[in-house]
Amino acid sequence: MFENLTGRLSDAARSLSGKGRLTEANIKDTPGQALVKIIHNELVAILGGDHAPLNLKAQPPVVILLAGLQGAGKTTSAAKLAKRIIEKDRKRVMLVSVDVHRPAAILQLKTLAVEVGALHCDSEPTEAPVAIVERALDEARRSHADVLIVDTAGRLHIDGAMMAEAAAVHAAAKPQETLFVVDSMAGQDAVNAATAFSRALPLTGVVLTAEDGLAD
């Protein structure tokens, strides 16, 4: 689904600047949101055209899994998604991090869960990611959570171990939605990551983050 992304992003760049390459200088006078909107529209077209809402109608807890590289904004996106579902859909949401490689990410998600009014399933760096997911599913059921959002581990670059771990977590979680989180300004790195993740996981959508301090 991502084979033509490079060309489409180049077209988007030309439509903004009249040039084939985006630089800090030639986007300085262009509102960042305009760039995000154009790239978002291109990604929507690549994924199949029409926008579709999240499917939250399955037997609870409905699992939403977020995947992507480190720094793409997964953890912050997980909290923002939880807040949206709580406020708009009136659902009871639980958050869990399986990023055992980065204890700070686990703590960050716990803090954000409190801020957005979501439940949180604790996890420890010493635990196996699949074991965390299985326990989170059980806790979500016992807590009568409607939705469980799983924040997965990322790396700075694609590697086999990360993809194998993501696939194992996906198999255990059986998510209704598998969302690829990508920095809208990541360029070719985003294309490469999207290609790798789409081969390893059955992606159902993309979360496009802006360059506004998001980090995971």
Secondary structure, 3 states (H helix, E strand, C coil): CCCCHHHHHHHHHHHHHCCCCCCCCCCCCCCHHHHHHHHHHHHHHHHCCCCCCCCCCCCCCEEEEEECCCCCCHHHHHHHHHHHHHHHCCCCEEEEECCCCCHHHHHHHHHHHHHHCCEEECCCCCCCHHHHHHHHHHHHHHCCCCEEEEECCCCCCCCHHHHHHHHHHHHHHCCCEEEEEEECCCCHHHHHHHHHHHHHCCCCEEEEECCCCCCC
